[in-house]
Amino acid sequence: MPTYQQRSGSWRAIVRRKGHKPQTRTFPTKSAAKVWAERVERELAEMEARGGHPNDDLTIAQLIDWRLEEVASVKPVSKTQAGNMSRLRESLGDVVARKLTANHVIEHVQRRISGQHMLPNGHLAPPCAPATINVELGYLSELLKLAKPMKGVATIGDPVAEARPVLRLLKMVGKSKRRDRRPTPDELRRLHAHFAESAWRSQIPMNDLVEFAIASAKREGEICRLLWSDLDESNRTLLLRDAKHPRKKAGNHKRFPLLGAAWDVVQRQRRIDGEDRIFPYNSKSVGTSFTRACKALGIEDLHFHDLRHEATSRLFEQGYDIPEVAAVTLHESWNELKRYTQLRPESLHRPMPEASA
């Protein structure tokens, strides 16, 4: 039976039914509240009689809202996932979730790959790569897997899994291409000169950041959240909080050594009252400054992240072994570490041991 509560001259109706989420609404009169409550109870009873479920008409957009708002407290959403969810909402948001088919998924991918995906501002999104689609579909698949037991939303089959063979055949999904780009000595020299010349009009010490990235093998986002309070000066080590991990980034704190120039760069940073970050800069601004410098100098296909490849490769070229390099890069397996290892053949020459008399 519905219950009614009088509040400040209004009447609040509450409908509770086993197996359904409580529904409430406020009306100016009790009679209006009763009409609404009785209608809701009748609709729920009729739905049960038909063998239906209260969430049968939930759309993909509503499921995405549920994932971002309610489930996020249990399973946090990264910026990457939130961005992918936005693209899914724009393209598939109006589709009733339980009616989603492999054809819907394929059509969505075709729009994304061909650059026919419409953004909320009315502009077309640029075409995306098969690797991006692969990640996007992974998030859609996760959403549907969560929705089935938690919201009672069951699709007919597995639309994402059914679409993947076709998408692979059409080469619309795939793994990301492994980069092997390292900056040349000449490129680094030109970048150093460019940043030195433009230092007066930028608050970001790009030369220090580039030098630190090459000495520490850290990403720009990681560099910009390192803290003075986590610096162990006696042992020349620094703690990286929430180090990247596919499953447990939060709380994954790891300490790494500040080798060579990395220690020197940290020591010459200015301490600011009330600021615990060693490099108190926006990581996106750092990446943008690097990209603009490369464009101005005509340096093609070089990203700030490629400095991590350079750092890893240099450590091996200097003679460090796999566990020692991993202690700096913080990789947990050789399979991941080798992606960042691009040794130059000429660096492998070693002095030959003298023959014994």
N, C-alpha and C positions, 0 to 999 in steps of 0.2 A: 504494500500500500504506500502511496506517496505521503510524504510529510510536508508540513507547511510551517514557516516561521515568519512572524511579523517583525519587520525591522524599519524603524523610522517612517511609519506610514505606508510602507510597501510590504508585499508578501513574496516570500521566497519559497519556490516549490522544489522539492528534492525527490528524485526518482531513483530508487535502488532496486536492482534486480540481480539475482545470483548469476555470475558469469558475465556481467556487463559492468562497464565503468559507470559510477554514479553520475547522473546528469542533474544540473541545477539551473534555474533561471528565476529572475525577479520580475514581478508584475505590480502594477499600481493597486489592483484589487485581488481579493482572495478568489473570487469567481473566475477571473482570467487565469490565475495560477492553476486552479483545478482543471480547467479546460485543457491547458497545455500538458499538465502532468498525466491526465487520463489518456490523452492522445499518444504521448510518448510510451506509456505502459502498453497500450494497445498495439503500437507499431513493433515494440520489442517482442510481444507475444506472437504476433503474426510472423515475424522473422524466424523465431524459434520453430514455429509450426512448419515453415517451409524448409527447415534445415539450414537456414542461413546463419551468417555471423555479422555482428555489428560493424566490423571493419571491412566488409566485402567491397565497399565502394571507395576505399581509401586510394588516393592517387599516388603516383611516384613522388610528386612534390610534397604531399603530406607526410609520406614516409621519410623523406629527406629532412623535413622539419623535425620530425620525431627523433631521428638519428642525431641531429645537431643539437637539439635542446634537451631531450630526456636521457638518451643513451650516452651522451657525451660525458656525463658525470661518472659513468662506470668505465667507458672506453673512450678516452679523449680523442678529439678530432684534430689532426695536424692541418697546417695551412694548405699543404698540397691536397689533402683530402677534401677540405672545404672548397677549394677551387674546382676540383673535379666534380664535386656534388653540384656546384653552380651550373656547370656545363650540362650535367644530366637533367637538372631541373628545367633549364631553358628549352631543352630538346624533347624530353619525355615527361615533363611534369604533369601534363594533362591526362596522361594515360592511366587508367585504373590499374593498380598494381597487379591484381590477380589475373588481369587479362593481358598482361605484357607477354609478347611473343618474340621468338627469335627474329621475325621479320621487323618488328619495331627496333630491335637492337641493331640489326644490319642497316636499316635506313638511317638510324642515328649516326652510325659510324661513317656511312657514305657522306652525310652532310658535314661531318667534322673533317674528314680527309680532303674533301673537295673544296672546302672553304665556303660552304653554303649554310653554315650554322649562324643563325641570327642572334645577336646579343640584345640585351634589354634596351640599349640605347639606339637600336635600329641599325647598327652597323654589322657587317659580316665579320665573324672571327677569322683570323688567318688560318690556312690549312695546318693541320697538325700531323705529327709523325706517327707511324704505326706503334712505336714504343709508348707514346703518350696514350694512345687508344687502349693499349694493353693494360696500363695502370688504371685508366678510367673504368674499364669493364670490371676490373678487379674490385673496385669500390662498389659498383652496382651489384655485383654478385654477393658481396658481403652484406649489403643492405637487405637484399632479398632473403639471405640466410638468417639474418637477425629477425626479420619481420615475420617469418613463418611461425616460429614457436612463441615469440613475444607478443605479436599482434594478431595472430591467427590469419595472416594473409598468405595464402598458398597459391602460387602460380601453377599453370598447367605445364608440368615438366620443369626443366631448367632452361629458360630462354637464353641466358648468357652462354652456358655450355653448348647449347644447340647451335648458337650462332658462330662460335669460335672456329669450327672446321671450315665453314664457308669463308670467313674473314681471313683465315690463314691461306686458303687457296687463292684468294684475291689479293693477298699480300697487304692487307689492311691492318693487321696486327703483327707485332714482332718484338723482339728484344732490342734494347737500346744498343747502338753501335759503340763498341769500346774505343775510347779515344786514346791515341798514343802521341798526342801533341806535346812537345816540350819547347820552351822558348830557346832560341839560339843565343849564344853569348852576345852577338851583335844586337839582337832584339832587346835583350836586357840592358845593354849599354845605352841604347837609344831611349828606352823607357826611363831609365835612371836620369838621363839628361833632361828629358821632357818634364818629369816631376820636379826636378831641382829648379828648373826655369820657371815653372808655374806655381811653386810653393807659396809665393807671396799672395796669391789670390785664392788659396784653398786652405781650409782649416784642417784638412785631413792630411797627415804626413804619409803620403802614398809610398815614398821610398822606404820608410821604415816598415810599413805594412807588407810591401812586396818582399823585402829582405827577411822579415819575420816568417812570412808564409813559406819561403824557400828553405829556411833553416828549421822550421818546426813541423812542416807538412800539415798545417791546419787550414780549414776552410775559412772564408771571410766571416761567416756567421759565428764560428767558434772563436775566432780571434777577438771579435768585438764583444764577447761576453766573458772574457777572462778577467779574474778579479785579483786585486792586490792582496786581499785577505787570504787568497788561496796560494800565494807565492811562498815557497820554502826557500829562503835565501841561503841557508846553510848548506842545503843539498842541491841547490839550483834546479828545483823542480817546480811544476805548476799543475794545479788541478783543473781539469776540464770537466765542468758539470754537464750532466745530461748528454753524454757523448752519443753520437749517432748509433742507433741499433735498430734492426728491423722489427723487434718486438718489445724491447724494454728500454727505451730512451730515457724516460723519466726516472731519475735517481741513479742513472748509470754514470757515476762519477769516476773519472780515471786520472791518475797522475802521470805526467810525462816529463822527461828531462829537457832542460833548455840547453841545447848543445851549441857551441860556437857562437855564431852571430845572434842566435835567438836570445841568449842571455844579455848580450851587449845592447840589443834593441830595447829590451824591457828596461834595462837600467837607465837608459836615456829618456824614458818617457816621464813627463811631468805629472806629479801627483796633484790632484785637484780636491780641495775640501768638499766633502759631501758626495764625492764620486768614487766608487770602489772599482770601477772598470779601468783596466790598464789602457785599453784603446777605446775610449768613450765615443765611438762613431757609429752611425747607422750602417749596417753591413750592406744594405742595398746601395747606399751612396758610394761605398768603397768599390763595389762591383761596377757601378755606372762610371766612376772616374777611370777605372782601368779600361773599360770598354771604349770610352771616348778617347783615351790616350792612344790605344791601338789604332783606332780609326784615323786619328789625326796623323799618325806616323805611317799609315799604310801597312800595318802589321795585320795580316789576315788570319782568321780562324784561331785566335788565341784568347782563352778565357782565364779569369783569375783562378778558377779551379784547376787549370793546367799547372799552376805552380805547385800543387800537391803532387802531381806526377813528377815534376822536376825535383822536388825535395826527396821523394822516395827513391828515385833513381840515383840521385847523388849519394845518398847514404850507402846504397849497395856498391856504388863505384868507389867509395872511400874505404870499402872493406868490411863494413858491418855485416853481420849475418842476419838471417831471417828473424830470430827472436829479438835481436837488438833493434832492428828496423821497426818491427811491430811495436816495440815499447815506445817508439816516437810517434808513429802514425796511428797507433791504437787499433790496428786491425786485429781481429780475433782468429783469422785463418789465412793460410797462404793463398788459398783460392781467391780471396778478396784482395790481398796485398799485391798479388802479381798483376792485377789490373792496373795498378799505378806504377808498375816497374817497366820502364822502357830504357834499357841500357844502350849506350852508344858503343858500337864495336871497338872503337879506338881506346875506350876507357879500360878495356880488359887486359891491356898489355901490363905485364909485371916484370920486374927485374929477375933475370934467371939466376938461380943460386949458383955460386961458384963451385966448380968441381973440386972435390977433395984431392989432396996430393997423394 
